[in-house]
């Protein structure tokens, strides 16, 4: 495997894609029927993909909404999302999007003005139910997520339920009628694998469960039956389970899934395995893990930026299942540094199904500072060095970001 010395100035956080957003009821300030919500992000991002011109994007994004107080279990939320490009020398990801220049490296943060969320919610009888446009995140977002790293997040037109009638057991279900993608309200076309990048009609059923009734252990299980109108190659049926617990001061995680109708022709059967071990010591953490996707295994609704490195070298092939198998062996070390900052560094080594083909390596560095409950700063650098440049070109990304939310 090639090794090159690379000077990396660090940064940003792994997307925290944990329990479903559905599990958190609205909680507006006492005494007000309607309260505002605000989430502002400003980010400069640089991208350099071999074979493309380097890109520079300075973007801002505002999510502005209103939520109601709960009345007899009922409440509602409506939220708009607005993105602007102050420096627009980049490829926003899809024809029709602004900007879009296929010669430039991809930064999928086009300008957009759109409805992000709008739902009615009922909370009662140990059940939380939502109908409308909403954010859905299951488990670590490896299969179902909101693509929260990008300025325009992925949301779902759906009916969703979360029930906790049995102690320690959470049962989730969602029927998804439409997937609202990240490429903006003006996007009107894309490659064959994604002909409709603004929204995708869906007849998808998502079943997800977790059990914490045994102290120190969390069990999970899921069945995802995905059917898409415009992107038949994404159709799949996926069945999986996971477990997480502590053994001798080490946190162990394991997950396995089977997928039918995998691959872009829906003709494959494929497996997925993810395992890691994390040890905490003196404020530091060290994680060693491996994630394996059998040839054709696809995760079209995942938050993919949180997996396989922050250079996003495998996002397209993992979405469509066009990779010939992907094995990611990774090591991550995080530690507190000066002035309350956190620093995380990761190394990834990539291979195919059998590790017989060296696909390349990547190093990531993230520096983050949380000033208070509202304001966070993030610096992130990632470099992927390819051993198969025709399929996965060498890629460098760097970004600096400021977030404010209340």
C-alpha positions as CSV (number, residue, x, y, z in Angstrom):
1,X,0.0,0.0,0.0
2,X,1.3,3.4,-0.9
3,X,2.1,5.7,1.9
4,X,2.7,9.4,1.5
5,X,3.4,11.9,4.2
6,X,0.6,14.4,4.4
7,X,0.3,17.5,6.5
8,X,-3.2,17.6,7.9
9,X,-4.7,20.4,9.9
10,X,-7.6,18.8,11.6
11,X,-11.2,18.8,12.3
12,X,-15.0,18.2,12.5
13,X,-17.2,15.9,14.2
14,X,-18.6,12.5,13.1
15,X,-22.2,12.9,12.4
16,X,-24.0,11.8,15.5
17,X,-26.7,9.6,14.0
18,X,-28.1,7.9,17.1
19,X,-31.6,7.1,18.1
20,X,-34.5,8.1,15.9
21,X,-35.5,11.8,15.9
22,X,-39.0,10.4,16.2
23,X,-38.2,9.5,19.8
24,X,-37.9,13.1,21.0
25,X,-41.3,14.9,21.5
26,X,-41.5,18.6,20.8
27,X,-40.8,20.7,23.9
28,X,-41.6,24.4,23.4
29,X,-41.1,27.0,26.0
30,X,-43.7,27.0,28.7
31,X,-46.5,29.6,28.4
32,X,-46.4,30.0,24.6
33,X,-48.7,28.2,22.1
34,X,-46.2,28.7,19.3
35,X,-42.4,29.1,19.5
36,X,-39.8,29.7,16.8
37,X,-36.9,27.4,15.9
38,X,-33.6,28.5,14.3
39,X,-30.6,26.6,13.1
40,X,-27.9,28.5,11.2
41,X,-24.7,27.1,9.6
42,X,-21.9,28.8,7.7
43,X,-19.2,26.7,6.0
44,X,-16.3,27.0,3.7
45,X,-15.4,23.7,2.0
46,X,-12.6,22.8,-0.4
47,X,-12.6,19.7,-2.6
48,X,-10.0,18.4,-5.0
49,X,-10.9,15.2,-6.9
50,X,-8.5,13.7,-9.4
51,X,-9.7,14.4,-12.9
52,X,-11.8,17.4,-11.8
53,X,-11.0,21.1,-11.2
54,X,-10.6,22.0,-7.5
55,X,-13.8,23.5,-5.9
56,X,-14.4,26.2,-3.4
57,X,-17.7,26.7,-1.7
58,X,-18.7,29.3,0.9
59,X,-22.3,28.5,1.9
60,X,-24.7,29.5,4.5
61,X,-27.8,27.6,5.5
62,X,-30.8,28.7,7.7
63,X,-33.5,26.4,9.0
64,X,-36.4,28.5,10.4
65,X,-39.5,27.1,11.8
66,X,-42.5,27.2,14.2
67,X,-43.6,24.5,16.7
68,X,-46.7,24.4,18.8
69,X,-47.2,23.5,22.4
70,X,-48.6,20.0,23.0
71,X,-52.4,20.0,23.4
72,X,-54.2,16.8,24.4
73,X,-51.2,14.9,23.0
74,X,-51.2,16.8,19.6
75,X,-48.6,19.2,18.4
76,X,-47.1,20.4,15.0
77,X,-44.0,21.7,13.4
78,X,-43.3,23.5,10.2
79,X,-39.7,24.4,9.1
80,X,-38.2,25.9,6.0
81,X,-34.6,25.4,4.8
82,X,-32.7,28.1,2.9
83,X,-29.1,27.8,1.5
84,X,-27.0,30.5,-0.2
85,X,-23.6,30.2,-2.0
86,X,-21.4,33.2,-1.3
87,X,-18.5,31.6,-3.2
88,X,-19.9,29.3,-5.9
89,X,-16.9,27.8,-7.6
90,X,-18.0,24.2,-7.3
91,X,-20.3,21.4,-8.6
92,X,-23.5,21.4,-6.6
93,X,-24.3,17.8,-7.6
94,X,-27.1,17.8,-10.2
95,X,-28.3,19.5,-13.4
96,X,-30.5,22.4,-12.6
97,X,-28.9,23.0,-9.3
98,X,-27.1,26.3,-8.7
99,X,-24.2,26.0,-9.1
100,X,-23.6,23.0,-11.4
101,X,-20.4,22.6,-13.3
102,X,-19.6,19.0,-14.1
103,X,-15.9,19.9,-14.6
104,X,-15.6,20.9,-10.9
105,X,-15.2,18.6,-7.9
106,X,-18.4,17.7,-6.2
107,X,-19.6,19.6,-3.1
108,X,-23.3,18.8,-2.8
109,X,-24.5,22.0,-1.2
110,X,-26.4,23.9,-4.0
111,X,-28.6,27.0,-3.3
112,X,-32.1,26.1,-2.4
113,X,-35.3,27.3,-0.7
114,X,-37.7,24.6,0.3
115,X,-40.0,23.1,2.9
116,X,-37.7,20.9,5.1
117,X,-40.2,19.6,7.7
118,X,-44.0,19.9,8.2
119,X,-45.8,17.4,10.4
120,X,-48.6,16.7,12.8
121,X,-47.6,14.7,15.9
122,X,-49.5,12.8,18.6
123,X,-47.8,11.7,21.8
124,X,-49.8,9.3,24.0
125,X,-50.3,5.8,25.2
126,X,-46.5,5.2,25.1
127,X,-46.6,6.0,21.4
128,X,-45.3,8.9,19.3
129,X,-46.9,9.2,15.9
130,X,-46.0,11.7,13.1
131,X,-47.5,12.3,9.7
132,X,-46.0,14.6,7.1
133,X,-42.5,15.7,6.0
134,X,-40.0,14.7,8.7
135,X,-36.5,13.7,9.7
136,X,-36.0,10.0,10.3
137,X,-32.7,8.6,11.8
138,X,-32.5,4.9,12.8
139,X,-29.6,3.6,14.9
140,X,-26.2,4.9,13.6
141,X,-27.7,6.1,10.3
142,X,-25.9,3.4,8.3
143,X,-29.1,2.5,6.6
144,X,-31.7,5.2,7.4
145,X,-30.5,8.8,8.0
146,X,-30.9,12.5,7.2
147,X,-27.5,13.2,5.5
148,X,-27.0,15.8,8.2
149,X,-23.5,16.9,7.1
150,X,-24.8,18.5,3.9
151,X,-26.5,21.9,4.1
152,X,-29.8,20.6,2.6
153,X,-30.7,17.6,4.7
154,X,-32.6,14.5,3.5
155,X,-36.1,14.3,4.8
156,X,-39.1,11.9,4.3
157,X,-42.8,12.3,3.5
158,X,-43.9,9.6,5.8
159,X,-46.1,8.2,8.5
160,X,-43.9,7.1,11.5
161,X,-44.6,5.5,14.8
162,X,-42.5,4.8,17.9
163,X,-43.9,2.7,20.8
164,X,-42.4,2.0,24.2
165,X,-45.2,0.1,25.9
166,X,-42.8,-2.7,27.0
167,X,-40.0,-1.7,29.4
168,X,-36.7,-1.4,27.6
169,X,-38.2,-2.1,24.2
170,X,-38.6,0.5,21.5
171,X,-40.5,-0.4,18.3
172,X,-40.3,1.9,15.3
173,X,-42.2,1.8,12.0
174,X,-42.3,4.2,9.1
175,X,-44.0,4.2,5.8
176,X,-42.2,6.4,3.3
177,X,-44.1,7.8,0.4
178,X,-41.3,10.2,-0.8
179,X,-37.6,10.8,-0.2
180,X,-36.6,14.5,-0.4
181,X,-33.0,14.5,-1.5
182,X,-30.1,16.8,-0.7
183,X,-29.6,18.4,-4.2
184,X,-32.0,21.3,-3.8
185,X,-35.4,22.5,-5.0
186,X,-34.1,23.4,-8.5
187,X,-32.4,20.1,-9.3
188,X,-34.1,18.4,-12.3
189,X,-31.9,15.5,-13.4
190,X,-28.9,13.3,-12.7
191,X,-27.1,10.2,-13.9
192,X,-29.0,7.0,-14.7
193,X,-28.7,5.7,-11.1
194,X,-30.6,8.8,-9.9
195,X,-32.9,10.3,-12.5
196,X,-34.8,12.4,-10.0
197,X,-32.6,14.2,-7.5
198,X,-35.2,16.6,-6.1
199,X,-37.5,14.0,-4.7
200,X,-38.1,10.3,-5.3
201,X,-41.4,8.5,-5.0
202,X,-41.3,5.6,-2.7
203,X,-43.3,2.6,-1.4
204,X,-41.0,1.8,1.5
205,X,-41.6,0.1,4.8
206,X,-39.1,0.5,7.6
207,X,-39.3,-1.7,10.8
208,X,-36.7,-1.0,13.5
209,X,-36.4,-2.2,17.1
210,X,-34.1,-1.8,20.1
211,X,-34.0,-3.5,23.5
212,X,-32.1,-2.3,26.6
213,X,-33.7,-4.5,29.2
214,X,-30.4,-6.2,30.0
215,X,-28.1,-3.9,31.9
216,X,-25.2,-2.7,29.9
217,X,-26.3,-4.3,26.6
218,X,-28.3,-2.9,23.7
219,X,-29.8,-5.2,21.1
220,X,-31.2,-4.0,17.7
221,X,-33.0,-5.4,14.8
222,X,-34.5,-4.1,11.6
223,X,-36.3,-5.0,8.4
224,X,-36.1,-2.4,5.6
225,X,-38.3,-3.0,2.5
226,X,-37.3,-0.3,0.0
227,X,-39.2,0.3,-3.3
228,X,-38.5,3.5,-5.3
229,X,-40.5,4.7,-8.3
230,X,-37.8,6.5,-10.3
231,X,-34.8,4.5,-9.2
232,X,-35.6,0.8,-9.5
233,X,-31.9,0.0,-9.1
234,X,-32.1,1.1,-5.4
235,X,-34.8,-1.4,-4.6
236,X,-33.8,-3.9,-1.9
237,X,-35.0,-5.9,1.1
238,X,-32.6,-5.8,4.1
239,X,-32.8,-7.8,7.3
240,X,-30.3,-7.1,10.1
241,X,-29.4,-7.2,13.8
242,X,-26.9,-5.6,16.1
243,X,-25.6,-5.7,19.7
244,X,-23.6,-3.3,21.8
245,X,-22.2,-3.8,25.3
246,X,-19.2,-3.4,27.7
247,X,-16.8,-6.3,28.4
248,X,-13.8,-5.7,30.7
249,X,-13.9,-1.9,30.2
250,X,-14.1,-2.2,26.4
251,X,-17.3,-1.3,24.5
252,X,-18.0,-3.8,21.8
253,X,-20.3,-3.4,18.8
254,X,-21.4,-5.9,16.2
255,X,-23.9,-5.8,13.4
256,X,-24.8,-8.2,10.5
257,X,-27.3,-7.8,7.7
258,X,-28.5,-9.7,4.7
259,X,-29.8,-8.0,1.6
260,X,-32.0,-9.5,-1.1
261,X,-32.4,-7.8,-4.5
262,X,-29.0,-6.1,-4.1
263,X,-27.0,-4.4,-6.8
264,X,-28.1,-2.0,-9.5
265,X,-29.9,-4.9,-11.4
266,X,-31.7,-6.1,-8.2
267,X,-30.3,-9.6,-8.9
268,X,-27.7,-10.1,-6.1
269,X,-27.8,-11.4,-2.6
270,X,-25.3,-9.6,-0.3
271,X,-24.1,-9.4,3.3
272,X,-23.0,-6.6,5.6
273,X,-20.9,-6.9,8.7
274,X,-19.7,-4.1,11.0
275,X,-17.7,-4.6,14.2
276,X,-15.6,-2.4,16.4
277,X,-14.1,-2.1,19.9
278,X,-13.7,1.2,21.8
279,X,-11.6,1.8,24.9
280,X,-11.8,5.0,26.9
281,X,-8.9,6.2,29.1
282,X,-8.3,9.5,30.7
283,X,-10.7,11.4,28.5
284,X,-9.3,9.8,25.4
285,X,-10.9,7.1,23.3
286,X,-9.4,4.6,20.9
287,X,-11.6,2.6,18.4
288,X,-10.6,-0.2,16.1
289,X,-13.2,-1.5,13.7
290,X,-14.0,-3.1,10.4
291,X,-17.0,-2.6,8.1
292,X,-17.6,-5.0,5.3
293,X,-20.1,-4.7,2.4
294,X,-20.5,-7.6,0.1
295,X,-20.4,-6.9,-3.7
296,X,-23.7,-5.2,-4.6
297,X,-24.8,-4.3,-1.0
298,X,-26.4,-0.8,-1.1
299,X,-27.5,1.7,1.4
300,X,-29.4,4.4,-0.6
301,X,-31.0,6.2,2.4
302,X,-27.9,6.2,4.7
303,X,-26.0,9.2,6.1
304,X,-22.9,8.0,4.2
305,X,-20.6,10.8,5.3
306,X,-20.3,9.1,8.7
307,X,-18.8,6.0,7.1
308,X,-15.8,5.0,5.0
309,X,-14.0,8.3,5.6
310,X,-14.8,12.0,5.3
311,X,-13.4,12.3,1.8
312,X,-16.7,10.7,0.6
313,X,-14.8,8.5,-1.9
314,X,-17.3,5.6,-1.8
315,X,-20.6,7.5,-1.4
316,X,-21.9,7.0,-5.0
317,X,-20.9,3.3,-5.2
318,X,-22.3,2.5,-1.7
319,X,-25.6,4.3,-2.6
320,X,-26.2,2.3,-5.8
321,X,-24.4,-0.9,-4.9
322,X,-22.0,-0.6,-7.8
323,X,-18.8,-1.4,-5.8
324,X,-17.2,-4.8,-6.2
325,X,-17.2,-5.2,-2.5
326,X,-15.8,-2.9,0.2
327,X,-13.9,-3.6,3.3
328,X,-12.9,-0.7,5.6
329,X,-10.5,-1.3,8.4
330,X,-10.3,1.8,10.6
331,X,-8.6,3.2,13.7
332,X,-9.8,6.3,15.4
333,X,-8.2,8.2,18.3
334,X,-9.9,11.1,20.0
335,X,-8.7,13.3,22.8
336,X,-9.4,16.6,24.5
337,X,-6.9,19.4,23.7
338,X,-6.5,23.1,24.8
339,X,-9.4,25.5,25.4
340,X,-12.0,22.7,25.6
341,X,-11.5,21.5,22.0
342,X,-11.8,17.9,21.0
343,X,-9.5,16.4,18.4
344,X,-10.2,13.1,16.5
345,X,-7.9,11.4,14.0
346,X,-8.8,8.4,11.9
347,X,-6.9,6.1,9.5
348,X,-8.8,3.8,7.0
349,X,-7.4,1.0,4.8
350,X,-9.8,-0.1,2.0
351,X,-10.0,-3.4,0.1
352,X,-12.6,-5.4,-1.8
353,X,-14.6,-8.4,-0.7
354,X,-11.5,-10.6,0.1
355,X,-9.0,-7.8,0.7
356,X,-7.1,-9.1,-2.3
357,X,-7.4,-5.8,-4.1
358,X,-6.0,-2.7,-2.4
359,X,-8.4,0.1,-3.0
360,X,-6.5,2.8,-1.1
361,X,-6.2,4.5,2.3
362,X,-7.4,7.6,4.0
363,X,-6.6,9.8,6.9
364,X,-9.1,12.2,8.5
365,X,-8.6,14.8,11.2
366,X,-11.4,16.7,13.0
367,X,-11.1,19.5,15.5
368,X,-14.3,20.8,17.2
369,X,-15.1,23.3,19.9
370,X,-18.5,23.6,21.6
371,X,-18.7,27.1,23.1
372,X,-22.1,26.7,24.7
373,X,-25.4,24.9,24.2
374,X,-26.0,26.9,21.0
375,X,-22.7,27.6,19.3
376,X,-20.2,25.1,17.8
377,X,-17.1,25.4,15.5
378,X,-15.7,22.6,13.5
379,X,-12.5,22.2,11.3
380,X,-12.2,19.0,9.2
381,X,-9.6,17.7,6.8
382,X,-9.6,14.4,4.8
383,X,-7.3,12.8,2.2
384,X,-8.1,9.6,0.3
385,X,-5.2,8.1,-1.6
386,X,-6.5,5.8,-4.3
387,X,-5.0,2.6,-5.6
388,X,-7.8,2.3,-8.3
389,X,-8.1,5.9,-9.6
390,X,-10.4,5.0,-12.5
391,X,-13.1,3.8,-10.0
392,X,-12.4,5.8,-6.9
393,X,-10.1,8.9,-7.6
394,X,-7.8,10.4,-5.1
395,X,-9.7,13.0,-3.1
396,X,-8.8,15.8,-0.7
397,X,-11.4,17.7,1.3
398,X,-11.2,20.4,3.9
399,X,-13.8,22.6,5.6
400,X,-14.3,25.0,8.5
401,X,-17.8,25.5,9.9
402,X,-19.7,27.5,12.4
403,X,-23.1,26.3,13.8
404,X,-25.7,28.2,15.9
405,X,-29.0,26.7,17.0
406,X,-31.7,27.3,19.6
